[in-house]
């Protein structure tokens, strides 16, 4: 349950989600995922405005995949950025 939501509002929200088709729920989840990626990208860009596109992608992989997996897949993160 969301901490800023009443029990009644949460029940209505869950009923609305359950009434949606699987395709609609999937579409919403994909939209939320894209929004999170865009916000993460903006956060990295704000924190490290000098990064190249490749470096930005590597920093994003660190945030989205975690340090261990990102390092296994892409190699160590450049420490200058």
PyMOL Python script that loads the backbone (N, CA, C, O; Angstrom):
from pymol import cmd

cmd.read_pdbstr("""\
ATOM      1  N   UNK A   1       0.833  -1.188   0.000  1.00  0.00           N
ATOM      2  CA  UNK A   1       0.000   0.000   0.000  1.00  0.00           C
ATOM      3  C   UNK A   1       0.876   1.250   0.000  1.00  0.00           C
ATOM      4  O   UNK A   1       1.930   1.286   0.635  1.00  0.00           O
ATOM      5  N   UNK A   2       0.439   2.234  -0.696  1.00  0.00           N
ATOM      6  CA  UNK A   2       1.136   3.517  -0.714  1.00  0.00           C
ATOM      7  C   UNK A   2       0.933   4.208   0.628  1.00  0.00           C
ATOM      8  O   UNK A   2      -0.171   4.185   1.170  1.00  0.00           O
ATOM      9  N   UNK A   3       1.967   4.816   1.167  1.00  0.00           N
ATOM     10  CA  UNK A   3       1.873   5.402   2.504  1.00  0.00           C
ATOM     11  C   UNK A   3       1.076   6.698   2.537  1.00  0.00           C
ATOM     12  O   UNK A   3       0.621   7.110   3.605  1.00  0.00           O
ATOM     13  N   UNK A   4       0.897   7.345   1.399  1.00  0.00           N
ATOM     14  CA  UNK A   4       0.145   8.602   1.385  1.00  0.00           C
ATOM     15  C   UNK A   4      -1.276   8.414   0.856  1.00  0.00           C
ATOM     16  O   UNK A   4      -1.920   9.377   0.439  1.00  0.00           O
ATOM     17  N   UNK A   5      -1.762   7.171   0.875  1.00  0.00           N
ATOM     18  CA  UNK A   5      -3.059   6.846   0.299  1.00  0.00           C
ATOM     19  C   UNK A   5      -3.936   6.177   1.351  1.00  0.00           C
ATOM     20  O   UNK A   5      -3.466   5.325   2.105  1.00  0.00           O
ATOM     21  N   UNK A   6      -5.200   6.558   1.405  1.00  0.00           N
ATOM     22  CA  UNK A   6      -6.118   5.905   2.334  1.00  0.00           C
ATOM     23  C   UNK A   6      -6.391   4.478   1.862  1.00  0.00           C
ATOM     24  O   UNK A   6      -6.171   4.144   0.697  1.00  0.00           O
ATOM     25  N   UNK A   7      -6.865   3.656   2.767  1.00  0.00           N
ATOM     26  CA  UNK A   7      -7.194   2.270   2.419  1.00  0.00           C
ATOM     27  C   UNK A   7      -8.270   2.239   1.339  1.00  0.00           C
ATOM     28  O   UNK A   7      -8.201   1.430   0.414  1.00  0.00           O
ATOM     29  N   UNK A   8      -9.255   3.113   1.454  1.00  0.00           N
ATOM     30  CA  UNK A   8     -10.340   3.150   0.465  1.00  0.00           C
ATOM     31  C   UNK A   8      -9.811   3.544  -0.920  1.00  0.00           C
ATOM     32  O   UNK A   8     -10.192   2.944  -1.925  1.00  0.00           O
ATOM     33  N   UNK A   9      -8.951   4.533  -0.969  1.00  0.00           N
ATOM     34  CA  UNK A   9      -8.382   4.955  -2.255  1.00  0.00           C
ATOM     35  C   UNK A   9      -7.534   3.840  -2.854  1.00  0.00           C
ATOM     36  O   UNK A   9      -7.557   3.623  -4.066  1.00  0.00           O
ATOM     37  N   UNK A  10      -6.794   3.139  -2.018  1.00  0.00           N
ATOM     38  CA  UNK A  10      -5.971   2.020  -2.497  1.00  0.00           C
ATOM     39  C   UNK A  10      -6.854   0.914  -3.061  1.00  0.00           C
ATOM     40  O   UNK A  10      -6.525   0.326  -4.091  1.00  0.00           O
ATOM     41  N   UNK A  11      -7.962   0.627  -2.402  1.00  0.00           N
ATOM     42  CA  UNK A  11      -8.879  -0.406  -2.897  1.00  0.00           C
ATOM     43  C   UNK A  11      -9.452  -0.023  -4.262  1.00  0.00           C
ATOM     44  O   UNK A  11      -9.568  -0.872  -5.146  1.00  0.00           O
ATOM     45  N   UNK A  12      -9.805   1.229  -4.432  1.00  0.00           N
ATOM     46  CA  UNK A  12     -10.327   1.704  -5.721  1.00  0.00           C
ATOM     47  C   UNK A  12      -9.251   1.601  -6.795  1.00  0.00           C
ATOM     48  O   UNK A  12      -9.528   1.193  -7.922  1.00  0.00           O
ATOM     49  N   UNK A  13      -8.024   1.974  -6.443  1.00  0.00           N
ATOM     50  CA  UNK A  13      -6.914   1.892  -7.396  1.00  0.00           C
ATOM     51  C   UNK A  13      -6.683   0.446  -7.831  1.00  0.00           C
ATOM     52  O   UNK A  13      -6.501   0.173  -9.017  1.00  0.00           O
ATOM     53  N   UNK A  14      -6.692  -0.479  -6.871  1.00  0.00           N
ATOM     54  CA  UNK A  14      -6.485  -1.889  -7.198  1.00  0.00           C
ATOM     55  C   UNK A  14      -7.621  -2.430  -8.058  1.00  0.00           C
ATOM     56  O   UNK A  14      -7.377  -3.196  -8.991  1.00  0.00           O
ATOM     57  N   UNK A  15      -8.854  -2.045  -7.760  1.00  0.00           N
ATOM     58  CA  UNK A  15      -9.990  -2.477  -8.584  1.00  0.00           C
ATOM     59  C   UNK A  15      -9.834  -1.986 -10.020  1.00  0.00           C
ATOM     60  O   UNK A  15     -10.105  -2.722 -10.970  1.00  0.00           O
ATOM     61  N   UNK A  16      -9.400  -0.746 -10.169  1.00  0.00           N
ATOM     62  CA  UNK A  16      -9.208  -0.189 -11.513  1.00  0.00           C
ATOM     63  C   UNK A  16      -8.114  -0.947 -12.260  1.00  0.00           C
ATOM     64  O   UNK A  16      -8.260  -1.242 -13.447  1.00  0.00           O
ATOM     65  N   UNK A  17      -7.025  -1.260 -11.573  1.00  0.00           N
ATOM     66  CA  UNK A  17      -5.946  -2.026 -12.215  1.00  0.00           C
ATOM     67  C   UNK A  17      -6.417  -3.415 -12.612  1.00  0.00           C
ATOM     68  O   UNK A  17      -6.112  -3.890 -13.706  1.00  0.00           O
ATOM     69  N   UNK A  18      -7.157  -4.065 -11.729  1.00  0.00           N
ATOM     70  CA  UNK A  18      -7.649  -5.418 -12.022  1.00  0.00           C
ATOM     71  C   UNK A  18      -8.645  -5.430 -13.178  1.00  0.00           C
ATOM     72  O   UNK A  18      -8.770  -6.429 -13.886  1.00  0.00           O
ATOM     73  N   UNK A  19      -9.348  -4.322 -13.366  1.00  0.00           N
ATOM     74  CA  UNK A  19     -10.333  -4.239 -14.449  1.00  0.00           C
ATOM     75  C   UNK A  19      -9.678  -4.024 -15.815  1.00  0.00           C
ATOM     76  O   UNK A  19     -10.310  -4.237 -16.850  1.00  0.00           O
ATOM     77  N   UNK A  20      -8.423  -3.607 -15.816  1.00  0.00           N
ATOM     78  CA  UNK A  20      -7.721  -3.360 -17.084  1.00  0.00           C
ATOM     79  C   UNK A  20      -7.322  -4.674 -17.743  1.00  0.00           C
ATOM     80  O   UNK A  20      -7.109  -5.688 -17.079  1.00  0.00           O
ATOM     81  N   UNK A  21      -7.230  -4.627 -19.038  1.00  0.00           N
ATOM     82  CA  UNK A  21      -6.741  -5.797 -19.772  1.00  0.00           C
ATOM     83  C   UNK A  21      -5.249  -5.972 -19.492  1.00  0.00           C
ATOM     84  O   UNK A  21      -4.566  -5.014 -19.129  1.00  0.00           O
ATOM     85  N   UNK A  22      -4.747  -7.191 -19.659  1.00  0.00           N
ATOM     86  CA  UNK A  22      -3.304  -7.389 -19.496  1.00  0.00           C
ATOM     87  C   UNK A  22      -2.488  -6.481 -20.416  1.00  0.00           C
ATOM     88  O   UNK A  22      -1.430  -5.990 -20.023  1.00  0.00           O
ATOM     89  N   UNK A  23      -2.971  -6.259 -21.627  1.00  0.00           N
ATOM     90  CA  UNK A  23      -2.247  -5.389 -22.565  1.00  0.00           C
ATOM     91  C   UNK A  23      -2.168  -3.960 -22.035  1.00  0.00           C
ATOM     92  O   UNK A  23      -1.132  -3.308 -22.162  1.00  0.00           O
ATOM     93  N   UNK A  24      -3.254  -3.472 -21.443  1.00  0.00           N
ATOM     94  CA  UNK A  24      -3.264  -2.111 -20.896  1.00  0.00           C
ATOM     95  C   UNK A  24      -2.314  -2.013 -19.698  1.00  0.00           C
ATOM     96  O   UNK A  24      -1.576  -1.035 -19.573  1.00  0.00           O
ATOM     97  N   UNK A  25      -2.327  -3.022 -18.814  1.00  0.00           N
ATOM     98  CA  UNK A  25      -1.411  -3.013 -17.661  1.00  0.00           C
ATOM     99  C   UNK A  25       0.034  -3.059 -18.132  1.00  0.00           C
ATOM    100  O   UNK A  25       0.890  -2.367 -17.580  1.00  0.00           O
ATOM    101  N   UNK A  26       0.313  -3.864 -19.146  1.00  0.00           N
ATOM    102  CA  UNK A  26       1.668  -3.935 -19.691  1.00  0.00           C
ATOM    103  C   UNK A  26       2.079  -2.594 -20.285  1.00  0.00           C
ATOM    104  O   UNK A  26       3.203  -2.137 -20.079  1.00  0.00           O
ATOM    105  N   UNK A  27       1.177  -1.971 -21.014  1.00  0.00           N
ATOM    106  CA  UNK A  27       1.465  -0.669 -21.606  1.00  0.00           C
ATOM    107  C   UNK A  27       1.788   0.365 -20.526  1.00  0.00           C
ATOM    108  O   UNK A  27       2.709   1.164 -20.690  1.00  0.00           O
ATOM    109  N   UNK A  28       1.044   0.353 -19.435  1.00  0.00           N
ATOM    110  CA  UNK A  28       1.317   1.274 -18.330  1.00  0.00           C
ATOM    111  C   UNK A  28       2.687   0.996 -17.711  1.00  0.00           C
ATOM    112  O   UNK A  28       3.444   1.924 -17.424  1.00  0.00           O
ATOM    113  N   UNK A  29       3.000  -0.278 -17.509  1.00  0.00           N
ATOM    114  CA  UNK A  29       4.288  -0.635 -16.911  1.00  0.00           C
ATOM    115  C   UNK A  29       5.447  -0.208 -17.807  1.00  0.00           C
ATOM    116  O   UNK A  29       6.462   0.288 -17.316  1.00  0.00           O
ATOM    117  N   UNK A  30       5.303  -0.396 -19.106  1.00  0.00           N
ATOM    118  CA  UNK A  30       6.344   0.026 -20.047  1.00  0.00           C
ATOM    119  C   UNK A  30       6.515   1.541 -19.980  1.00  0.00           C
ATOM    120  O   UNK A  30       7.641   2.037 -19.987  1.00  0.00           O
ATOM    121  N   UNK A  31       5.422   2.266 -19.918  1.00  0.00           N
ATOM    122  CA  UNK A  31       5.484   3.723 -19.802  1.00  0.00           C
ATOM    123  C   UNK A  31       6.191   4.162 -18.533  1.00  0.00           C
ATOM    124  O   UNK A  31       7.002   5.087 -18.564  1.00  0.00           O
ATOM    125  N   UNK A  32       5.892   3.509 -17.417  1.00  0.00           N
ATOM    126  CA  UNK A  32       6.551   3.844 -16.150  1.00  0.00           C
ATOM    127  C   UNK A  32       8.042   3.549 -16.233  1.00  0.00           C
ATOM    128  O   UNK A  32       8.868   4.330 -15.761  1.00  0.00           O
ATOM    129  N   UNK A  33       8.376   2.421 -16.835  1.00  0.00           N
ATOM    130  CA  UNK A  33       9.787   2.049 -16.972  1.00  0.00           C
ATOM    131  C   UNK A  33      10.544   3.077 -17.813  1.00  0.00           C
ATOM    132  O   UNK A  33      11.660   3.467 -17.471  1.00  0.00           O
ATOM    133  N   UNK A  34       9.934   3.509 -18.906  1.00  0.00           N
ATOM    134  CA  UNK A  34      10.567   4.524 -19.754  1.00  0.00           C
ATOM    135  C   UNK A  34      10.745   5.839 -18.999  1.00  0.00           C
ATOM    136  O   UNK A  34      11.760   6.517 -19.152  1.00  0.00           O
ATOM    137  N   UNK A  35       9.764   6.190 -18.192  1.00  0.00           N
ATOM    138  CA  UNK A  35       9.866   7.422 -17.399  1.00  0.00           C
ATOM    139  C   UNK A  35      11.012   7.345 -16.400  1.00  0.00           C
ATOM    140  O   UNK A  35      11.751   8.313 -16.223  1.00  0.00           O
ATOM    141  N   UNK A  36      11.159   6.199 -15.750  1.00  0.00           N
ATOM    142  CA  UNK A  36      12.255   6.017 -14.790  1.00  0.00           C
ATOM    143  C   UNK A  36      13.596   6.131 -15.498  1.00  0.00           C
ATOM    144  O   UNK A  36      14.516   6.768 -14.984  1.00  0.00           O
ATOM    145  N   UNK A  37      13.718   5.526 -16.663  1.00  0.00           N
ATOM    146  CA  UNK A  37      14.972   5.622 -17.419  1.00  0.00           C
ATOM    147  C   UNK A  37      15.279   7.064 -17.822  1.00  0.00           C
ATOM    148  O   UNK A  37      16.426   7.503 -17.737  1.00  0.00           O
ATOM    149  N   UNK A  38      14.263   7.796 -18.259  1.00  0.00           N
ATOM    150  CA  UNK A  38      14.460   9.199 -18.644  1.00  0.00           C
ATOM    151  C   UNK A  38      14.876  10.047 -17.445  1.00  0.00           C
ATOM    152  O   UNK A  38      15.751  10.904 -17.562  1.00  0.00           O
ATOM    153  N   UNK A  39      14.250   9.810 -16.291  1.00  0.00           N
ATOM    154  CA  UNK A  39      14.625  10.556 -15.089  1.00  0.00           C
ATOM    155  C   UNK A  39      16.037  10.198 -14.638  1.00  0.00           C
ATOM    156  O   UNK A  39      16.790  11.068 -14.201  1.00  0.00           O
ATOM    157  N   UNK A  40      16.398   8.920 -14.741  1.00  0.00           N
ATOM    158  CA  UNK A  40      17.752   8.493 -14.384  1.00  0.00           C
ATOM    159  C   UNK A  40      18.778   9.141 -15.304  1.00  0.00           C
ATOM    160  O   UNK A  40      19.819   9.620 -14.854  1.00  0.00           O
ATOM    161  N   UNK A  41      18.474   9.151 -16.582  1.00  0.00           N
ATOM    162  CA  UNK A  41      19.375   9.771 -17.563  1.00  0.00           C
ATOM    163  C   UNK A  41      19.564  11.260 -17.261  1.00  0.00           C
ATOM    164  O   UNK A  41      20.683  11.772 -17.303  1.00  0.00           O
ATOM    165  N   UNK A  42      18.471  11.942 -16.959  1.00  0.00           N
ATOM    166  CA  UNK A  42      18.555  13.369 -16.633  1.00  0.00           C
ATOM    167  C   UNK A  42      19.373  13.586 -15.362  1.00  0.00           C
ATOM    168  O   UNK A  42      20.131  14.551 -15.269  1.00  0.00           O
ATOM    169  N   UNK A  43      19.224  12.700 -14.391  1.00  0.00           N
ATOM    170  CA  UNK A  43      19.993  12.816 -13.158  1.00  0.00           C
ATOM    171  C   UNK A  43      21.480  12.631 -13.379  1.00  0.00           C
ATOM    172  O   UNK A  43      22.288  13.372 -12.820  1.00  0.00           O
ATOM    173  N   UNK A  44      21.854  11.642 -14.197  1.00  0.00           N
ATOM    174  CA  UNK A  44      23.274  11.426 -14.510  1.00  0.00           C
ATOM    175  C   UNK A  44      23.814  12.622 -15.278  1.00  0.00           C
ATOM    176  O   UNK A  44      24.912  13.101 -14.994  1.00  0.00           O
ATOM    177  N   UNK A  45      23.053  13.102 -16.245  1.00  0.00           N
ATOM    178  CA  UNK A  45      23.501  14.245 -17.054  1.00  0.00           C
ATOM    179  C   UNK A  45      23.691  15.486 -16.175  1.00  0.00           C
ATOM    180  O   UNK A  45      24.634  16.251 -16.376  1.00  0.00           O
ATOM    181  N   UNK A  46      22.798  15.682 -15.205  1.00  0.00           N
ATOM    182  CA  UNK A  46      22.915  16.831 -14.302  1.00  0.00           C
ATOM    183  C   UNK A  46      24.139  16.680 -13.386  1.00  0.00           C
ATOM    184  O   UNK A  46      24.836  17.655 -13.103  1.00  0.00           O
ATOM    185  N   UNK A  47      24.388  15.454 -12.931  1.00  0.00           N
ATOM    186  CA  UNK A  47      25.519  15.203 -12.035  1.00  0.00           C
ATOM    187  C   UNK A  47      26.854  15.258 -12.777  1.00  0.00           C
ATOM    188  O   UNK A  47      27.857  15.718 -12.230  1.00  0.00           O
ATOM    189  N   UNK A  48      26.859  14.787 -14.024  1.00  0.00           N
ATOM    190  CA  UNK A  48      28.092  14.716 -14.814  1.00  0.00           C
ATOM    191  C   UNK A  48      27.858  15.333 -16.196  1.00  0.00           C
ATOM    192  O   UNK A  48      27.777  14.596 -17.178  1.00  0.00           O
ATOM    193  N   UNK A  49      27.747  16.642 -16.300  1.00  0.00           N
ATOM    194  CA  UNK A  49      27.401  17.273 -17.586  1.00  0.00           C
ATOM    195  C   UNK A  49      28.461  17.108 -18.668  1.00  0.00           C
ATOM    196  O   UNK A  49      28.163  17.297 -19.847  1.00  0.00           O
ATOM    197  N   UNK A  50      29.681  16.763 -18.300  1.00  0.00           N
ATOM    198  CA  UNK A  50      30.780  16.658 -19.263  1.00  0.00           C
ATOM    199  C   UNK A  50      30.883  15.285 -19.927  1.00  0.00           C
ATOM    200  O   UNK A  50      31.701  15.113 -20.830  1.00  0.00           O
ATOM    201  N   UNK A  51      30.084  14.310 -19.513  1.00  0.00           N
ATOM    202  CA  UNK A  51      30.227  12.951 -20.039  1.00  0.00           C
ATOM    203  C   UNK A  51      29.885  12.861 -21.524  1.00  0.00           C
ATOM    204  O   UNK A  51      28.993  13.548 -22.020  1.00  0.00           O
ATOM    205  N   UNK A  52      30.617  11.999 -22.214  1.00  0.00           N
ATOM    206  CA  UNK A  52      30.246  11.659 -23.587  1.00  0.00           C
ATOM    207  C   UNK A  52      29.008  10.766 -23.526  1.00  0.00           C
ATOM    208  O   UNK A  52      28.626  10.303 -22.452  1.00  0.00           O
ATOM    209  N   UNK A  53      28.390  10.529 -24.665  1.00  0.00           N
ATOM    210  CA  UNK A  53      27.213   9.659 -24.706  1.00  0.00           C
ATOM    211  C   UNK A  53      27.563   8.254 -24.214  1.00  0.00           C
ATOM    212  O   UNK A  53      26.782   7.646 -23.482  1.00  0.00           O
ATOM    213  N   UNK A  54      28.714   7.738 -24.601  1.00  0.00           N
ATOM    214  CA  UNK A  54      29.143   6.406 -24.169  1.00  0.00           C
ATOM    215  C   UNK A  54      29.330   6.363 -22.658  1.00  0.00           C
ATOM    216  O   UNK A  54      28.906   5.410 -22.003  1.00  0.00           O
ATOM    217  N   UNK A  55      29.961   7.385 -22.109  1.00  0.00           N
ATOM    218  CA  UNK A  55      30.173   7.441 -20.660  1.00  0.00           C
ATOM    219  C   UNK A  55      28.844   7.580 -19.913  1.00  0.00           C
ATOM    220  O   UNK A  55      28.651   6.987 -18.852  1.00  0.00           O
ATOM    221  N   UNK A  56      27.941   8.363 -20.478  1.00  0.00           N
ATOM    222  CA  UNK A  56      26.627   8.524 -19.869  1.00  0.00           C
ATOM    223  C   UNK A  56      25.897   7.183 -19.817  1.00  0.00           C
ATOM    224  O   UNK A  56      25.297   6.834 -18.801  1.00  0.00           O
ATOM    225  N   UNK A  57      25.952   6.439 -20.918  1.00  0.00           N
ATOM    226  CA  UNK A  57      25.314   5.122 -20.959  1.00  0.00           C
ATOM    227  C   UNK A  57      25.916   4.180 -19.919  1.00  0.00           C
ATOM    228  O   UNK A  57      25.200   3.395 -19.298  1.00  0.00           O
ATOM    229  N   UNK A  58      27.227   4.261 -19.731  1.00  0.00           N
ATOM    230  CA  UNK A  58      27.883   3.394 -18.741  1.00  0.00           C
ATOM    231  C   UNK A  58      27.439   3.755 -17.328  1.00  0.00           C
ATOM    232  O   UNK A  58      27.191   2.866 -16.512  1.00  0.00           O
ATOM    233  N   UNK A  59      27.336   5.042 -17.031  1.00  0.00           N
ATOM    234  CA  UNK A  59      26.845   5.470 -15.718  1.00  0.00           C
ATOM    235  C   UNK A  59      25.394   5.021 -15.512  1.00  0.00           C
ATOM    236  O   UNK A  59      25.021   4.595 -14.419  1.00  0.00           O
ATOM    237  N   UNK A  60      24.585   5.117 -16.562  1.00  0.00           N
ATOM    238  CA  UNK A  60      23.201   4.652 -16.464  1.00  0.00           C
ATOM    239  C   UNK A  60      23.144   3.155 -16.177  1.00  0.00           C
ATOM    240  O   UNK A  60      22.331   2.705 -15.370  1.00  0.00           O
ATOM    241  N   UNK A  61      24.001   2.390 -16.834  1.00  0.00           N
ATOM    242  CA  UNK A  61      24.009   0.946 -16.600  1.00  0.00           C
ATOM    243  C   UNK A  61      24.325   0.644 -15.145  1.00  0.00           C
ATOM    244  O   UNK A  61      23.780  -0.300 -14.573  1.00  0.00           O
ATOM    245  N   UNK A  62      25.193   1.430 -14.548  1.00  0.00           N
ATOM    246  CA  UNK A  62      25.535   1.265 -13.133  1.00  0.00           C
ATOM    247  C   UNK A  62      24.293   1.469 -12.260  1.00  0.00           C
ATOM    248  O   UNK A  62      24.052   0.707 -11.324  1.00  0.00           O
ATOM    249  N   UNK A  63      23.525   2.483 -12.569  1.00  0.00           N
ATOM    250  CA  UNK A  63      22.326   2.775 -11.774  1.00  0.00           C
ATOM    251  C   UNK A  63      21.214   1.763 -12.006  1.00  0.00           C
ATOM    252  O   UNK A  63      20.508   1.388 -11.070  1.00  0.00           O
ATOM    253  N   UNK A  64      21.056   1.322 -13.244  1.00  0.00           N
ATOM    254  CA  UNK A  64      19.939   0.444 -13.574  1.00  0.00           C
ATOM    255  C   UNK A  64      20.223  -1.027 -13.307  1.00  0.00           C
ATOM    256  O   UNK A  64      19.312  -1.780 -12.960  1.00  0.00           O
ATOM    257  N   UNK A  65      21.473  -1.445 -13.462  1.00  0.00           N
ATOM    258  CA  UNK A  65      21.820  -2.853 -13.303  1.00  0.00           C
ATOM    259  C   UNK A  65      22.509  -3.163 -11.987  1.00  0.00           C
ATOM    260  O   UNK A  65      22.536  -4.314 -11.551  1.00  0.00           O
ATOM    261  N   UNK A  66      23.067  -2.137 -11.354  1.00  0.00           N
ATOM    262  CA  UNK A  66      23.881  -2.356 -10.163  1.00  0.00           C
ATOM    263  C   UNK A  66      25.340  -2.476 -10.564  1.00  0.00           C
ATOM    264  O   UNK A  66      25.660  -2.807 -11.706  1.00  0.00           O
ATOM    265  N   UNK A  67      26.209  -2.208  -9.621  1.00  0.00           N
ATOM    266  CA  UNK A  67      27.644  -2.165  -9.899  1.00  0.00           C
ATOM    267  C   UNK A  67      28.180  -3.490 -10.420  1.00  0.00           C
ATOM    268  O   UNK A  67      28.875  -3.522 -11.435  1.00  0.00           O
ATOM    269  N   UNK A  68      27.862  -4.585  -9.734  1.00  0.00           N
ATOM    270  CA  UNK A  68      28.440  -5.880 -10.109  1.00  0.00           C
ATOM    271  C   UNK A  68      28.076  -6.290 -11.533  1.00  0.00           C
ATOM    272  O   UNK A  68      28.958  -6.628 -12.323  1.00  0.00           O
ATOM    273  N   UNK A  69      26.792  -6.263 -11.866  1.00  0.00           N
ATOM    274  CA  UNK A  69      26.369  -6.691 -13.199  1.00  0.00           C
ATOM    275  C   UNK A  69      26.861  -5.730 -14.274  1.00  0.00           C
ATOM    276  O   UNK A  69      27.315  -6.165 -15.332  1.00  0.00           O
ATOM    277  N   UNK A  70      26.775  -4.428 -14.015  1.00  0.00           N
ATOM    278  CA  UNK A  70      27.246  -3.449 -15.003  1.00  0.00           C
ATOM    279  C   UNK A  70      28.731  -3.633 -15.285  1.00  0.00           C
ATOM    280  O   UNK A  70      29.161  -3.524 -16.434  1.00  0.00           O
ATOM    281  N   UNK A  71      29.514  -3.908 -14.257  1.00  0.00           N
ATOM    282  CA  UNK A  71      30.952  -4.121 -14.444  1.00  0.00           C
ATOM    283  C   UNK A  71      31.214  -5.405 -15.221  1.00  0.00           C
ATOM    284  O   UNK A  71      32.094  -5.433 -16.082  1.00  0.00           O
ATOM    285  N   UNK A  72      30.469  -6.465 -14.932  1.00  0.00           N
ATOM    286  CA  UNK A  72      30.638  -7.724 -15.667  1.00  0.00           C
ATOM    287  C   UNK A  72      30.310  -7.542 -17.146  1.00  0.00           C
ATOM    288  O   UNK A  72      30.999  -8.085 -18.010  1.00  0.00           O
ATOM    289  N   UNK A  73      29.266  -6.783 -17.434  1.00  0.00           N
ATOM    290  CA  UNK A  73      28.810  -6.617 -18.812  1.00  0.00           C
ATOM    291  C   UNK A  73      29.639  -5.595 -19.577  1.00  0.00           C
ATOM    292  O   UNK A  73      30.006  -5.832 -20.727  1.00  0.00           O
ATOM    293  N   UNK A  74      29.942  -4.447 -18.943  1.00  0.00           N
ATOM    294  CA  UNK A  74      30.556  -3.320 -19.643  1.00  0.00           C
ATOM    295  C   UNK A  74      31.973  -2.987 -19.201  1.00  0.00           C
ATOM    296  O   UNK A  74      32.606  -2.106 -19.784  1.00  0.00           O
ATOM    297  N   UNK A  75      32.479  -3.665 -18.194  1.00  0.00           N
ATOM    298  CA  UNK A  75      33.796  -3.331 -17.673  1.00  0.00           C
ATOM    299  C   UNK A  75      33.690  -2.281 -16.580  1.00  0.00           C
ATOM    300  O   UNK A  75      32.599  -1.786 -16.294  1.00  0.00           O
ATOM    301  N   UNK A  76      34.817  -1.939 -15.968  1.00  0.00           N
ATOM    302  CA  UNK A  76      34.787  -0.990 -14.848  1.00  0.00           C
ATOM    303  C   UNK A  76      34.364   0.411 -15.286  1.00  0.00           C
ATOM    304  O   UNK A  76      34.603   0.835 -16.417  1.00  0.00           O
ATOM    305  N   UNK A  77      33.735   1.101 -14.361  1.00  0.00           N
ATOM    306  CA  UNK A  77      33.302   2.472 -14.599  1.00  0.00           C
ATOM    307  C   UNK A  77      34.505   3.386 -14.560  1.00  0.00           C
ATOM    308  O   UNK A  77      35.341   3.285 -13.662  1.00  0.00           O
ATOM    309  N   UNK A  78      34.598   4.291 -15.546  1.00  0.00           N
ATOM    310  CA  UNK A  78      35.672   5.291 -15.553  1.00  0.00           C
ATOM    311  C   UNK A  78      35.541   6.154 -14.315  1.00  0.00           C
ATOM    312  O   UNK A  78      34.461   6.684 -14.053  1.00  0.00           O
ATOM    313  N   UNK A  79      36.593   6.309 -13.555  1.00  0.00           N
ATOM    314  CA  UNK A  79      36.511   7.080 -12.317  1.00  0.00           C
ATOM    315  C   UNK A  79      36.663   8.573 -12.545  1.00  0.00           C
ATOM    316  O   UNK A  79      36.451   9.351 -11.615  1.00  0.00           O
ATOM    317  N   UNK A  80      37.027   9.006 -13.760  1.00  0.00           N
ATOM    318  CA  UNK A  80      37.160  10.449 -13.992  1.00  0.00           C
ATOM    319  C   UNK A  80      35.812  11.127 -14.179  1.00  0.00           C
ATOM    320  O   UNK A  80      35.733  12.353 -14.112  1.00  0.00           O
ATOM    321  N   UNK A  81      34.745  10.359 -14.414  1.00  0.00           N
ATOM    322  CA  UNK A  81      33.429  10.947 -14.652  1.00  0.00           C
ATOM    323  C   UNK A  81      32.601  10.789 -13.503  1.00  0.00           C
ATOM    324  O   UNK A  81      31.448  11.221 -13.508  1.00  0.00           O
TER     325      UNK A  81
END
""", "prot")
cmd.dss("prot")
cmd.show_as("cartoon", "prot")
cmd.util.cbc("prot")
cmd.orient("prot")
